[in-house]
Amino acid sequence: MTRSVESRFLAIVATTIFILVVPLFGLFLSLATDRASRELQQNLDVVIAANAQALAKPLWDFDRESVEQITATIVSNGMISRVTVKDLSGDIAVSMPALPKWPKNGLESISREIYYRAMEGPKLVGTITLYYSRIGMFSSLRQAEVLLIGIFMLAVIGVVGAAVIGNRIMVMKPLLKLTAAIEATRQLGSRHHVDWQSNDEIGRLARSFNAMQIKLEREESELKLAHRRSTDIYNTTPAMLFSLDEEDRITGVSDYWLLATGYKRHEIVGRRFIELVPPAAQDAYTDRKKTRSIAGVQEATTQFVCEDGRIMDVLIAESSRESEGETEALSLSVMTDVTALKQSEERNHRQAITDHLTGLSNRQGFEIALDREIRATDLAGEELACIFVDLDRFKWINDNLGHQAGDQVLCAFVEHMNALLPQGATAARLGGDEFAILVRARHVESLAQDLSGRLCDVFGDPMVIEGASVRLSASIGIALYPRHACNAAELLQKSDMAMYSKKRDGKNGAQFYDPQLQDHTRQRAEIEHDIEEGLAQGWFDAFFQPIVQVETGRVVGYEALMRLVHPEHGIMPPAPLIAVAEETGAITRLGGQILEKALANLARLSDASGNHDAYLAVNFSPLQFDPSLPVRLAALTTEYGIAPKRIVIEITEATLLHDNPQIRTILDEFNRYGYRLALDDFGTGYSSLSYLNRFPVDIVKIDQSFIRALADENPELRHKSRMLVEGITAISHKMECTVVAEGIETEEQRRILADFGVDYGQGYFFARPQAVATLIDESRMPQTRSLKVSAR
């Protein structure tokens, strides 16, 4: 219900009168009534007191006539409606008038007992009761009071009338003009002004409204100009712009959009955009549009059907549709033709997951295929075999025949492999000479084993590469899903473990994954952890094995040997630690720490024993040889005060095998600093004798395999070993090299070596590798090692 301003004003005035005037008027009437009631009560008290005294004698005398006269006199009083007189005995009972007129307000009564004053004292002779009408609210008013109330009511009516007339003239009239101007502006669209001039609030309101209208007129003009410009920009921008409503219907398109798609504006406006998406892509487009927008912009890639039927890939960037205060939600979208980009992405994706040499999937493509095959295996309830293939001796081909020959071998193998793959199988080159094959079937174990056998048969005949006959083999590991693994990464890992197990067992064949293979992996992981923990906690130490003069047993030097003193497992064997450290690259840090401890231990031992001539032999892995090694060693020997001639660098033939110029430079640097060079495990390589001539070797160490065979039970082996040892000793001496025999364990071996003229020896016969603290304690004993040997 619509209420006008005037009706609300009248309601306020009426409410004010009701709240203020009516209570005052009621209070005035209440006070007047109370006053009239008090006056009536006083008069009645006087009347009843006087007449009770007058009736005492007649009632005492039983004078009924006098009683009636007095009663009639009382009734004649206008304010009394009825009188009742009774004597004590009940003989006299007078009530006047007999039929009184009952007033509207009802009757009230007042009674009093009548006493006669006899000689004996007051005597009760009867009672008198007066009945009178109640005082009304308005009947109690005096004439002056009625006149005052009338004047007050006229004043109130005058004030209300003046307020209503003033409100209508000063408020309602300009307000109606303002309303009419607003309504005319709303209906006609033009800006109307209010014709009202005054200096009060209404005048200021009218002036403000007129100023607002002027400002709005100016802003409308600016908006129309801006709309015209935005429309021009919308249509001339070289981008496919279009607008959609909340039902995804096209509400507008730019001229460039029409030009690019071939449609006409009247043909396209009102159609739902999804109708222009190919049916096969509509579900994907709908799902993409449900994704959360970023910064109010939602992007979706889909296909779009042009007017001529041509399909192009488009990227649609749609602005947010949430517009506060608007009933109709519209969005502005930009459509970009990304067909060429999509084709380029697909081409790049294929290249990213394809091995460029063989045309097979690479590792990334294989991982994608592996996930896909696992999902398909789960749906079909089948088994999936991952066959991991590694080519044996492939590195030798690359190193000796060149990488081009290696590439030809890989391509030839892939050609043979593709011919053997069953339908639905997936093959990939994971890198280098490693391949993987996925085969899925109900009973896949026999299929995988048969395929692996045929892959091994590929290398039954040698390959002819660039005129050279090359013989290869393959180490193959097989793991089954879900029998051996529960996910893709685990399946690939376990097939790889099975392949490496086969490679360790002799290569050239296939092997299924066995849970026991994981124990080896776990042990290797524990060794890696022990190496890292040992490097961090300082568990590694350099033990010394004495090197003695074979004839006398006098200690002439020590070989520093790495030992890991584990706080729980004790002293751990060095061979697996060194192998793992070389694989993980920790050998450089490990070698550096052992070298520093070895030099520190030598300094301690020299100070404790007083022997400052004994040398120290240290071993370096080929991986440790870098140009900074001689400088670091020189800094350490200077720090611990050790003469360079007391340091012997032991190297193996593997370090010298390829005659690397960098290694030759490092060895020359060692020689320039004054360090000596020892050739370790002499006689077990390919061309040991040439090293004595090509490198600055000072010491030749005969491998312990020859020393062990000096006293072998086989006469032929014993004879050949003795000739080799004697020959190596003679040649080394001719080359001015000192000869050290390794692995001496018996007195017979020591005696034979002494007869051959071997200079020094080391082995369990003399002493085991020991902690430096033990050697220091032994150096303080009265007997020496030479005395022990002489006694023998």
C-alpha positions in Angstrom: 0.0 0.0 0.0 1.5 3.4 -1.0 1.2 6.2 1.5 1.5 9.9 0.6 3.7 12.3 2.5 0.6 14.3 3.5 -1.1 11.2 5.0 2.0 10.4 7.0 2.2 14.0 8.2 -1.5 13.9 9.4 -0.8 10.6 11.0 2.1 12.1 12.9 -0.1 15.1 14.0 -2.9 12.8 15.1 -0.6 10.7 17.0 1.0 13.7 18.7 -2.5 15.0 19.8 -3.4 11.5 21.0 -0.2 11.3 23.0 -0.1 14.8 24.4 -3.6 16.4 24.4 -5.9 13.5 25.3 -4.0 12.6 28.5 -4.1 16.3 29.5 -7.9 16.4 28.9 -8.4 13.2 30.8 -6.4 14.5 33.7 -8.5 17.7 33.8 -11.8 15.7 33.9 -10.4 13.4 36.6 -9.5 16.3 38.8 -12.9 18.0 38.3 -14.7 14.7 39.1 -12.6 14.2 42.2 -13.4 17.8 43.4 -17.2 17.3 42.9 -17.2 14.0 44.7 -15.5 15.6 47.8 -18.0 18.5 47.9 -21.0 16.0 47.6 -19.6 13.9 50.4 -19.2 16.9 52.7 -22.8 18.0 52.1 -24.2 14.5 52.7 -22.2 14.2 56.0 -23.8 17.5 57.2 -27.3 16.4 56.1 -27.2 13.0 57.6 -25.7 14.2 60.9 -28.4 17.0 61.3 -31.3 14.7 60.4 -30.1 11.8 62.6 -30.2 14.2 65.5 -33.7 15.5 64.5 -35.1 11.9 64.1 -33.8 10.7 67.6 -36.8 12.2 69.6 -39.6 11.0 67.2 -38.1 7.5 67.1 -37.8 7.4 70.9 -41.4 8.5 71.1 -42.5 6.2 68.3 -43.8 9.4 66.5 -44.2 8.0 62.9 -45.7 11.1 61.6 -42.8 13.3 62.6 -40.4 10.7 61.1 -42.2 10.9 57.8 -42.2 14.7 57.8 -38.5 14.8 58.5 -37.9 12.1 55.8 -39.9 14.1 53.2 -37.8 17.2 54.0 -34.6 15.2 53.4 -35.8 13.8 50.1 -36.6 17.3 48.9 -32.8 17.9 48.7 -31.9 17.5 45.0 -28.8 15.6 45.6 -30.5 12.8 47.5 -32.4 10.2 45.6 -33.9 8.1 48.4 -34.1 8.0 52.2 -34.7 5.0 54.5 -35.4 5.4 58.3 -35.8 2.4 60.6 -36.2 2.1 64.3 -34.4 -0.5 66.4 -37.6 -2.5 67.0 -38.6 -2.5 63.4 -42.0 -1.0 64.0 -41.1 2.2 62.1 -39.6 1.8 58.6 -40.0 4.8 56.3 -38.6 4.9 52.7 -39.1 7.9 50.4 -39.9 8.2 47.6 -41.6 4.8 47.2 -40.4 4.4 43.5 -37.3 6.5 43.0 -35.8 7.2 39.6 -32.5 5.4 39.3 -29.8 7.5 37.6 -27.5 6.2 34.8 -24.5 6.3 36.9 -26.1 4.2 39.7 -26.6 4.9 43.4 -24.4 5.0 46.3 -25.5 5.1 50.0 -24.4 6.4 53.3 -25.9 5.2 56.7 -25.7 6.4 60.3 -27.1 5.1 63.5 -29.5 7.3 65.5 -28.9 7.8 69.2 -31.3 9.5 71.7 -29.8 11.3 74.7 -31.8 10.0 77.6 -31.1 10.6 81.3 -29.3 7.3 81.5 -27.1 8.2 78.6 -27.3 7.8 74.7 -29.7 5.1 73.5 -29.6 3.5 70.0 -33.1 4.0 68.6 -32.6 3.3 64.8 -30.7 4.0 61.5 -31.0 6.4 58.6 -29.7 5.6 55.1 -29.3 8.2 52.3 -29.1 7.1 48.6 -27.5 9.5 46.1 -26.4 9.3 42.5 -22.7 9.0 41.5 -20.9 11.9 40.1 -20.4 11.7 36.2 -17.2 12.9 34.5 -18.8 15.6 32.5 -21.6 16.3 35.0 -19.1 17.5 37.5 -17.8 20.3 35.3 -18.6 23.8 36.1 -19.6 26.3 33.4 -16.2 28.0 33.5 -14.4 24.8 33.1 -16.6 23.8 30.1 -15.7 27.1 28.5 -12.0 26.6 29.1 -12.2 23.1 27.5 -13.9 24.6 24.5 -11.3 27.3 24.0 -8.5 24.6 24.3 -10.1 22.4 21.7 -10.5 25.3 19.3 -6.8 26.1 19.8 -5.8 22.5 19.0 -7.9 22.4 15.9 -6.4 25.7 14.8 -2.9 24.5 15.2 -3.6 21.3 13.3 -5.3 23.2 10.5 -2.4 25.6 10.2 0.1 22.7 10.1 -1.8 20.9 7.4 -2.2 24.0 5.3 1.5 25.0 5.8 2.6 21.5 4.9 0.5 21.5 1.8 1.8 24.9 0.6 5.4 24.7 1.7 6.2 21.0 1.3 3.6 19.1 -0.7 3.4 21.6 -3.6 7.2 21.7 -4.4 7.4 18.0 -3.7 4.7 17.3 -6.2 6.6 19.4 -8.7 9.8 17.5 -8.0 7.9 14.2 -8.4 6.4 15.3 -11.6 9.8 16.3 -13.0 11.3 12.9 -12.0 8.4 11.0 -13.5 8.6 13.0 -16.7 12.3 12.3 -16.9 11.7 8.6 -16.4 8.9 8.3 -18.9 10.1 10.7 -21.6 13.8 10.2 -21.3 14.6 14.0 -21.3 15.9 15.9 -18.3 13.1 18.1 -16.7 13.7 20.8 -14.1 11.7 21.9 -11.0 10.3 25.4 -11.1 10.5 26.4 -7.5 12.3 29.3 -5.9 12.8 29.6 -2.1 15.6 29.9 0.3 14.6 27.1 2.5 15.5 23.4 2.4 12.9 22.7 -0.3 14.5 25.4 -2.4 17.9 24.0 -1.9 16.6 20.6 -2.8 15.1 21.9 -6.0 18.3 23.7 -7.0 20.3 20.5 -6.2 17.9 18.5 -8.4 18.2 20.9 -11.3 22.0 20.8 -11.0 22.0 17.1 -10.9 19.8 17.0 -14.0 22.3 19.3 -15.8 25.2 17.0 -14.7 23.3 13.9 -15.8 22.6 15.5 -19.2 26.3 16.1 -19.6 27.2 12.6 -18.5 24.6 11.0 -20.8 26.2 12.9 -23.7 29.6 11.6 -22.6 28.2 8.1 -22.2 26.6 8.1 -25.6 29.9 9.3 -27.1 31.8 6.6 -25.1 29.3 3.9 -26.2 29.7 5.0 -29.8 33.5 4.9 -29.5 33.4 1.5 -27.7 31.1 0.1 -30.4 33.5 1.3 -33.1 36.5 -0.2 -31.2 34.5 -3.5 -30.7 33.9 -3.8 -34.4 37.3 -2.5 -35.6 39.5 -4.4 -33.2 41.4 -7.2 -35.1 40.2 -9.9 -32.7 37.2 -12.2 -32.7 35.0 -10.6 -30.0 31.6 -11.8 -29.0 29.2 -11.5 -26.1 27.0 -14.2 -24.4 24.1 -14.0 -22.0 23.4 -16.2 -19.0 22.0 -18.9 -21.3 25.1 -19.0 -23.4 23.3 -17.3 -26.3 25.2 -14.9 -28.6 24.1 -11.4 -28.0 26.7 -9.6 -30.2 29.7 -10.2 -32.4 32.4 -8.0 -33.8 32.9 -7.4 -37.4 36.3 -9.2 -37.3 34.5 -12.2 -35.8 32.1 -12.3 -38.7 35.0 -11.9 -41.2 37.0 -14.8 -39.6 34.1 -17.2 -39.3 32.1 -16.3 -42.5 28.7 -15.9 -40.7 26.3 -13.0 -41.0 25.3 -11.1 -37.9 21.6 -11.7 -38.3 22.3 -15.5 -38.7 24.3 -15.8 -35.6 22.9 -13.5 -32.9 20.5 -15.4 -30.6 22.1 -18.9 -31.3 23.7 -20.8 -28.5 27.4 -20.9 -28.8 27.6 -24.6 -28.1 25.7 -25.2 -31.4 28.8 -23.9 -33.2 31.0 -26.6 -31.5 31.3 -30.0 -33.2 29.2 -32.6 -31.4 32.3 -34.7 -30.5 33.8 -31.7 -28.7 30.7 -30.4 -26.9 31.0 -32.4 -23.7 34.7 -31.5 -23.3 33.8 -27.8 -23.9 31.1 -27.9 -21.3 33.4 -29.5 -18.8 36.1 -26.9 -19.4 33.6 -24.1 -18.9 32.8 -25.5 -15.4 36.4 -25.0 -14.3 37.2 -22.2 -11.9 38.1 -18.9 -13.4 41.4 -17.1 -12.7 41.2 -13.4 -11.9 37.7 -13.3 -13.4 38.7 -14.7 -16.7 37.8 -18.3 -17.7 39.7 -19.9 -20.6 38.7 -22.9 -22.6 40.1 -24.5 -25.7 37.7 -26.2 -28.1 36.9 -26.7 -31.8 34.7 -24.2 -33.8 32.7 -24.9 -37.0 32.9 -22.0 -39.4 30.1 -21.1 -41.9 31.8 -23.0 -44.7 32.2 -26.1 -42.6 35.8 -25.6 -41.8 36.8 -26.6 -38.3 39.4 -24.6 -36.4 40.8 -24.9 -32.9 40.1 -21.8 -30.9 41.1 -20.5 -27.5 38.2 -18.7 -25.8 38.9 -16.2 -22.9 35.6 -15.3 -21.3 35.3 -12.5 -18.7 33.4 -13.2 -15.5 29.7 -13.0 -15.7 29.2 -11.9 -12.1 28.0 -8.2 -12.3 26.8 -6.8 -9.0 23.4 -5.0 -9.2 22.6 -6.2 -12.8 19.7 -8.5 -13.5 21.0 -9.6 -16.8 24.4 -11.3 -16.8 26.5 -10.8 -19.9 30.0 -11.8 -20.7 32.6 -10.5 -23.2 34.8 -13.2 -24.8 37.8 -13.2 -27.1 38.1 -16.1 -29.5 41.6 -16.8 -31.0 42.4 -19.1 -33.8 45.0 -21.5 -32.4 44.8 -24.2 -35.1 48.4 -23.7 -36.2 49.6 -23.6 -32.6 47.6 -26.7 -31.7 49.2 -28.6 -34.7 52.6 -27.3 -33.5 51.9 -28.4 -30.0 50.9 -31.9 -31.1 54.0 -32.1 -33.3 56.2 -30.9 -30.4 54.4 -33.4 -28.1 55.2 -36.2 -30.5 58.8 -35.1 -30.7 59.0 -34.8 -26.9 57.8 -38.4 -26.4 59.7 -39.9 -29.4 63.3 -41.0 -29.6 64.6 -39.2 -32.7 67.1 -42.0 -33.6 64.9 -45.1 -33.5 61.4 -43.7 -33.8 60.3 -45.4 -30.6 58.8 -43.7 -27.6 61.4 -42.1 -25.3 61.3 -42.4 -21.5 58.6 -39.7 -21.2 56.4 -41.4 -23.8 57.0 -44.7 -22.2 55.9 -43.5 -18.8 52.7 -42.1 -20.4 52.1 -45.4 -22.1 52.8 -47.3 -18.9 50.2 -45.4 -17.0 47.7 -46.0 -19.8 48.4 -49.7 -20.0 48.1 -50.1 -16.2 44.6 -48.6 -16.4 43.7 -50.8 -19.3 45.0 -53.9 -17.4 42.9 -53.1 -14.4 39.8 -52.7 -16.5 40.4 -55.9 -18.4 41.5 -58.0 -15.5 44.7 -59.0 -17.3 48.4 -58.9 -16.5 51.0 -56.5 -17.8 54.7 -57.5 -18.4 57.4 -54.8 -18.4 60.5 -56.2 -20.3 63.6 -54.2 -19.6 66.4 -54.7 -22.2 70.0 -53.6 -21.9 72.6 -54.3 -24.6 75.8 -55.8 -23.3 79.2 -54.4 -24.6 77.5 -51.5 -26.2 79.8 -49.0 -24.5 82.8 -50.8 -26.1 81.3 -50.2 -29.5 80.9 -46.4 -28.8 84.4 -46.1 -27.4 86.2 -48.1 -30.1 84.1 -47.8 -33.2 82.5 -44.4 -32.6 79.0 -43.2 -31.8 77.9 -43.5 -35.4 78.5 -47.2 -35.3 76.7 -47.4 -32.0 73.7 -45.6 -33.6 73.7 -48.2 -36.4 73.7 -51.0 -33.9 70.7 -49.5 -32.1 68.7 -49.0 -35.3 69.5 -52.5 -36.4 68.3 -53.9 -33.1 65.1 -51.9 -33.1 64.4 -53.1 -36.7 64.7 -56.7 -35.5 62.7 -56.0 -32.3 59.8 -54.4 -34.1 59.4 -57.5 -36.2 59.1 -59.7 -33.1 56.6 -57.5 -31.1 53.1 -59.0 -30.7 50.1 -56.9 -31.6 49.3 -54.2 -29.1 52.8 -54.2 -27.6 54.5 -50.9 -26.8 58.3 -50.4 -27.2 60.5 -47.5 -26.0 64.1 -46.5 -25.9 64.7 -45.3 -22.3 68.1 -43.9 -23.1 71.5 -45.1 -24.3 71.3 -48.9 -24.9 68.3 -49.4 -22.6 64.9 -50.4 -24.0 61.5 -51.3 -22.5 58.6 -53.3 -23.9 55.1 -53.5 -22.5 53.0 -56.6 -23.3 49.5 -57.1 -21.9 47.6 -60.4 -21.9 45.5 -62.8 -19.7 48.5 -65.0 -19.1 51.4 -62.8 -20.0 54.3 -64.6 -18.3 54.9 -67.2 -21.0 54.4 -64.6 -23.7 57.0 -62.3 -22.1 59.4 -65.2 -21.6 59.1 -66.3 -25.3 59.5 -62.7 -26.5 62.6 -62.2 -24.4 64.1 -65.4 -25.7 63.6 -64.3 -29.3 65.2 -60.9 -28.5 68.3 -62.7 -27.2 68.4 -64.8 -30.4 68.7 -61.6 -32.4 72.3 -61.5 -31.3 73.1 -65.1 -32.1 74.9 -64.0 -35.2 77.4 -61.1 -35.1 76.4 -57.7 -36.7 78.5 -56.2 -39.4 78.9 -52.5 -38.7 81.1 -50.4 -41.0 83.0 -53.5 -42.1 83.6 -54.7 -38.6 82.0 -57.8 -37.1 80.4 -56.9 -33.8 79.1 -59.5 -31.4 76.6 -58.3 -28.7 74.2 -59.8 -26.2 71.2 -58.6 -24.2 70.5 -58.6 -20.5 66.7 -58.7 -20.0 64.7 -58.2 -16.8 61.0 -58.9 -16.6 58.4 -57.7 -14.0 54.7 -58.4 -14.0 51.8 -56.2 -12.9 50.1 -56.6 -10.5 52.0 -59.7 -9.4 55.3 -58.0 -8.7 54.3 -54.3 -8.5 51.3 -52.2 -7.7 52.1 -49.1 -9.7 53.9 -47.9 -12.8 57.1 -46.7 -11.0 57.5 -49.9 -9.0 56.9 -52.0 -12.1 59.7 -50.2 -14.1 62.0 -50.3 -11.1 61.6 -54.0 -10.5 62.1 -54.9 -14.2 65.3 -52.8 -14.0 66.4 -54.6 -10.9 65.8 -58.0 -12.6 67.9 -56.8 -15.6 70.8 -55.7 -13.4 70.7 -59.0 -11.6 71.0 -60.8 -14.9 73.9 -58.6 -15.9 75.7 -59.4 -12.7 75.0 -63.1 -13.2 76.7 -63.3 -16.6 74.6 -61.3 -19.0 73.0 -62.6 -22.2 69.6 -63.9 -21.1 66.3 -63.0 -19.4 65.4 -63.1 -15.7 62.1 -62.5 -13.9 61.9 -60.3 -10.9 62.6 -62.1 -7.6 61.8 -60.5 -4.2 65.3 -61.5 -3.1 66.7 -59.0 -5.6 65.3 -56.2 -3.4 67.6 -57.4 -0.6 70.6 -56.4 -2.7 69.1 -53.1 -3.5 68.3 -52.5 0.2 71.9 -53.4 1.2 73.2 -51.0 -1.4 70.9 -48.2 0.0 72.2 -49.0 3.5 75.8 -48.7 2.2 75.0 -45.3 0.6 73.5 -44.2 3.9 76.5 -45.4 5.8 78.9 -43.5 3.4 77.0 -40.3 3.8 76.6 -40.6 7.5 80.2 -41.6 7.9 81.4 -38.6 5.9 79.2 -36.3 8.1 80.1 -37.9 11.4 83.8 -38.7 10.8 83.5 -42.5 10.9 86.0 -43.0 8.2 89.6 -43.6 9.2 92.9 -44.4 7.5 94.3 -47.8 8.7 98.0 -48.5 8.1 99.4 -51.8 6.8 103.2 -51.9 7.3 105.5 -52.4 4.3 108.6 -54.2 5.4 112.0 -55.1 4.0 111.7 -58.8 2.9 115.2 -59.7 4.1 115.2 -58.1 7.5 111.6 -57.3 8.4 112.4 -53.7 9.0 109.4 -51.4 8.5 110.1 -49.0 5.6 106.6 -47.7 5.0 102.9 -48.1 5.3 99.9 -48.4 2.9 96.9 -46.3 3.9 93.7 -48.3 3.6 90.3 -46.9 4.0 88.1 -48.3 6.9 84.6 -47.3 8.1 84.4 -47.7 11.8 80.7 -48.0 12.3 79.4 -47.3 15.9 77.1 -50.3 15.7 78.5 -52.6 13.0 82.1 -52.1 13.8 84.8 -52.1 11.0 83.1 -52.6 7.7 84.9 -54.1 4.6 86.1 -51.4 2.2 85.4 -53.1 -1.2 81.6 -52.6 -1.3 82.0 -49.1 0.1 84.4 -48.0 -2.6 82.3 -49.6 -5.4 79.2 -47.8 -4.2 81.1 -44.5 -3.7 82.4 -44.6 -7.2 78.9 -45.2 -8.6 77.3 -42.4 -6.6 80.2 -39.9 -7.0 81.0 -39.8 -3.3 84.4 -41.2 -3.9 85.9 -37.7 -4.3 84.8 -36.5 -0.9 85.6 -39.9 0.6 89.1 -39.9 -0.9 89.8 -36.4 0.2 88.8 -37.2 3.8 90.9 -40.4 3.9 93.9 -38.6 2.4 93.8 -35.9 5.1 93.4 -38.5 7.9 96.2 -40.6 6.4 98.6 -37.7 6.5 97.6 -36.7 10.0 98.0 -40.4 11.2 101.5 -40.6 9.5 102.5 -37.4 11.4 101.3 -38.8 14.7 103.0 -42.2 14.1 106.3 -40.6 13.1 106.3 -38.4 16.2 105.5 -41.4 18.4 108.0 -43.8 16.9 110.7 -41.4 15.9 110.8 -42.9 12.4 110.7 -40.0 10.0 111.9 -42.0 7.0 109.0 -44.4 6.5 106.9 -43.6 3.5 103.2 -43.7 3.1 101.5 -45.2 0.0 98.1 -43.8 -0.8 95.6 -45.0 -3.4 93.5 -42.8 -5.7 90.5 -43.9 -7.7 90.6 -42.8 -11.4 87.6 -40.7 -10.6 89.7 -38.6 -8.1 92.2 -37.5 -10.7 91.6 -33.8 -11.5 94.1 -31.0 -12.1 93.8 -29.7 -8.5 94.8 -33.0 -6.8 98.6 -32.3 -6.8 98.1 -28.9 -5.3 95.8 -30.1 -2.6 98.2 -32.9 -1.7 101.1 -30.5 -1.6 99.1 -28.2 0.8 98.3 -31.1 3.1 101.9 -32.4 3.3 103.1 -28.9 4.0 100.5 -28.5 6.7 101.6 -31.8 8.5 105.3 -31.3 7.9 105.8 -34.4 5.8 108.5 -34.5 3.1 107.2 -35.2 -0.4 109.6 -38.1 -0.9 107.7 -40.0 1.9 104.5 -40.0 -0.1 103.9 -42.7 -2.7 101.0 -42.4 -5.1 99.6 -45.8 -6.0 97.7 -46.1 -9.3 96.2 -49.0 -11.2 96.6 -49.9 -14.9 92.9 -48.9 -15.3 94.0 -45.3 -14.6 96.7 -45.4 -17.4 94.8 -47.6 -19.8 93.7 -44.9 -22.3 96.8 -42.8 -21.9 94.7 -39.7 -21.1 96.8 -36.5 -21.5 95.2 -35.0 -18.4 96.2 -37.9 -16.3 99.7 -37.8 -17.7 99.9 -34.1 -16.8 98.7 -34.8 -13.2 101.3 -37.6 -12.8 104.0 -35.2 -14.1 102.9 -32.7 -11.5 103.2 -35.3 -8.8 106.7 -36.1 -10.0 107.6 -32.3 -10.1 106.5 -31.9 -6.4 108.7 -34.8 -5.4 106.1 -37.5 -4.8 106.9 -41.0 -6.0 104.6 -43.1 -8.2 103.8 -46.8 -7.6 102.1 -49.1 -10.2 99.7 -51.2 -8.3 98.5 -54.8 -9.2 101.3 -55.1 -11.8 101.0 -58.0 -14.2 97.2 -58.2 -14.3 96.5 -55.7 -17.1 96.9 -55.6 -20.9 100.3 -53.9 -21.4 102.0 -53.5 -18.0 105.6 -53.4 -19.3 105.0 -50.4 -21.5 103.9 -48.3 -18.5 107.4 -48.6 -17.0 108.7 -46.8 -20.0 105.9 -44.3 -20.6 105.3 -43.0 -17.1 107.5 -41.9 -14.2 107.1 -45.1 -12.1 109.3 -45.5 -9.0 107.8 -48.6 -7.4 106.2 -51.7 -8.9 103.8 -53.7 -6.8 103.4 -57.4 -7.8 99.8 -58.5 -7.6 99.0 -60.9 -4.7 97.6 -63.5 -7.2 101.1 -64.2 -8.3 102.4 -64.3 -4.7 99.7 -66.7 -3.7 100.6 -69.1 -6.6 104.3 -69.3 -5.6 103.6 -72.2 -3.3 100.6 -73.7 -5.2 100.1 -77.4 -5.2 100.0 -77.4 -9.0 103.7 -77.7 -10.1 103.1 -76.1 -13.5 101.2 -73.1 -12.0 103.8 -72.8 -9.3 106.7 -72.8 -11.8 105.1 -70.2 -14.1 104.3 -67.9 -11.2 107.8 -68.1 -9.9 109.2 -67.3 -13.4 106.8 -64.3 -13.7 107.7 -62.9 -10.3 111.4 -63.4 -10.9 111.1 -61.8 -14.3 109.0 -58.8 -13.1 111.6 -58.2 -10.3 114.5 -58.4 -12.7 112.9 -56.1 -15.3 111.8 -53.6 -12.6 115.3 -53.5 -11.2 116.6 -52.9 -14.7 114.2 -50.0 -14.9 115.5 -48.7 -11.6 112.2 -49.4 -9.9 111.7 -50.7 -6.3 109.7 -54.0 -6.2 107.0 -54.6 -3.5 105.2 -57.9 -3.2 101.6 -57.9 -2.0 99.7 -60.5 -0.1 102.6 -62.4 1.7 101.0 -64.8 4.1 103.6 -67.5 4.7 107.3 -67.9 5.6 107.8 -69.9 2.4 106.5 -67.0 0.3 108.8 -64.6 2.1 111.8 -66.8 1.6 111.1 -67.3 -2.1 110.7 -63.6 -2.7 113.9 -62.9 -0.8 115.7 -65.3 -3.1 114.3 -63.5 -6.1 115.6 -60.2 -4.8 112.2 -58.6 -4.1 112.8 -55.4 -2.0 109.8 -55.0 0.1 106.7 -56.9 1.0 103.4 -56.6 2.8 100.7 -59.0 3.9 99.2 -60.8 6.8 102.5 -62.6 7.4 103.9 -59.4 8.7 100.9 -57.4 9.9 97.3 -56.8 9.1 95.9 -53.2 8.5 95.7 -51.6 11.9 94.6 -48.4 13.5 97.3 -45.9 14.0 96.8 -46.0 17.8 97.7 -49.8 17.7 100.9 -49.1 15.7 101.9 -46.3 18.1 101.5 -48.8 21.0 103.6 -51.4 19.2 106.3 -48.9 18.4 106.8 -48.4 22.1 107.4 -52.2 22.7 111.1 -53.3 23.2 111.0 -55.9 20.4 110.8 -54.7 16.8 109.2 -56.4 13.8 112.7 -57.1 12.3 113.6 -59.1 15.4 110.4 -61.2 14.9 111.4 -61.9 11.3 115.0 -62.7 12.1 113.9 -65.2 14.7 112.0 -67.0 12.0 
